[in-house]
Amino acid sequence: MKAKEIEKKFDKGEDITKNLDTSKARRPDQEQKRVNVDFPLWMIQQLDKEAKRLGVPRQSIIKVWVAERLEKAS
């Protein structure tokens, strides 16, 4: 199928996912790498309190806050 045909289907709101080969799809700069960070106990307690309040895991809070800070620094 040509790109123009896929664009037309997409514009009509049709499902085009069956026409895509996602087996080799990549998200640049989104690869994951594990890091270890030591936090003082009081920070962990505050992170856990905020995570519980929002209903999300501690890791999510850390990722969002670090991302926000990095965006501001850019």
C-alpha positions in Angstrom: 0.0 0.0 0.0 1.3 3.4 -0.9 1.8 6.2 1.7 -0.9 8.3 0.1 -3.5 5.5 0.5 -2.5 5.1 4.2 -2.8 8.9 4.7 -6.3 8.9 3.2 -7.4 6.1 5.5 -5.9 7.8 8.5 -7.5 11.1 7.6 -10.9 9.2 7.4 -10.3 7.8 10.9 -9.8 4.3 9.7 -7.5 1.8 11.5 -4.3 1.7 9.6 -2.3 -0.4 12.1 -2.8 -3.6 10.1 -0.8 -1.8 7.3 2.2 -1.0 9.4 5.2 -3.3 10.2 5.9 -2.4 13.8 8.4 -5.2 14.4 11.3 -2.8 13.7 9.8 0.4 15.1 12.0 2.4 17.4 11.5 5.4 19.6 14.8 7.4 19.4 16.3 8.4 22.7 13.7 6.4 24.6 15.7 3.3 25.3 15.8 2.4 29.0 18.9 2.1 31.1 18.8 1.2 34.8 20.6 3.5 37.3 20.9 3.2 41.0 20.5 6.3 43.2 20.8 6.4 47.0 18.4 8.7 48.7 18.2 9.6 52.4 15.4 7.9 54.2 13.4 11.2 54.6 13.3 11.6 50.8 12.1 8.1 50.4 9.3 8.7 52.9 8.3 11.9 51.2 8.4 10.2 47.7 6.3 7.4 49.0 3.8 9.8 50.6 3.4 11.7 47.3 3.2 8.5 45.3 0.5 7.2 47.5 -1.4 10.4 47.3 -1.3 10.3 43.5 -1.8 6.5 43.3 1.3 5.9 41.3 4.6 4.0 42.0 7.5 5.8 43.5 9.5 5.4 40.3 6.9 7.3 38.3 7.2 10.3 40.7 11.0 10.3 40.3 10.9 10.0 36.5 8.4 12.9 36.1 10.2 15.2 38.5 13.6 14.6 37.0 12.1 15.1 33.5 10.5 18.3 34.5 13.7 19.6 36.0 15.7 18.6 32.9 13.2 20.4 30.6 13.6 23.6 32.6 17.4 23.4 32.4 17.3 23.0 28.6 
